[in-house]
Amino acid sequence: MFGKKKKAEKQSYDRANQKPVIRCSICTGEQVAGFQDIHTGKFEEVMLIRTSDDLARFREMYGLTEVEKIY
């Protein structure tokens, strides 16, 4: 129950219309992982990134190698 980590299930996103990004706040340093629509620029939040483990989990969930940071 406690201490066991579930393996992240593979998720999908619209690769033709969205790109994976980390939205970073200049003021607070908060980082949020999600997807940005390449046509409208609208950001869809998926999860809060607090540690490098959170970022690794986001990458694993969606099968990503690179994630661009936006401010």
N, C-alpha and C positions, 0 to 999 in steps of 0.2 A: 504494500500500500504506500507507505512513505519511503522515499529514497529510490524507488524504482522509476526510471524515466521511460515514458512511452516513446516508441519510435515514431517520428513524425510521418504522417501519411502524406503521400505525394498529392499535391494540389495542382491545379492548372489555372492558367490565365489566358486572356486573349492576346497572343503574341503579335498578331497583326495590328492591333490598335493600342496596346499598352506596353510600357516598359517598366521594369522593376527599378525602384529608386528608394533611397533613404532620405527622408526630409529632415533637415537639421535646423534647429533654432539657433540663430547667432547669439541671442540674449541669454537663453537658459541652458543651451547645450543639449536640450531634449532631442532624441532621435526617434523617428517613426518610420517603419518599413511599410511599403505599399507599392501601388502601381499608379503611374501617371499616364493619362490618355495622351497619345502623341499628337492628336488633332486639336483637342480643346485645352490641354494642360491640366484638366481636372485630376485631383489626387484622390485615390481610394486607399484609405488606411487599412492595414492588415494587423500590425502588431507594434507595440512599443519595444524599442531596443534599449536595454539597460546595460547589458554586458556583451562581451564578444560571443558568449554562448548563445544569446538570443539571436544575434546576427547569423551564426552558424546554423541555428535551427531554421531560420527564415530561408536561408540558401538551400538547405536540405529539403524543406517542404516543397519548394518550387523547382528544384534541380538547377540552381543558378551557380555560376562561377564568379561573375562580376556584378556588382550593384553600384550604380552611380549615386553620388551624393548631390542633393540640391539644397539650396539655402533660401 
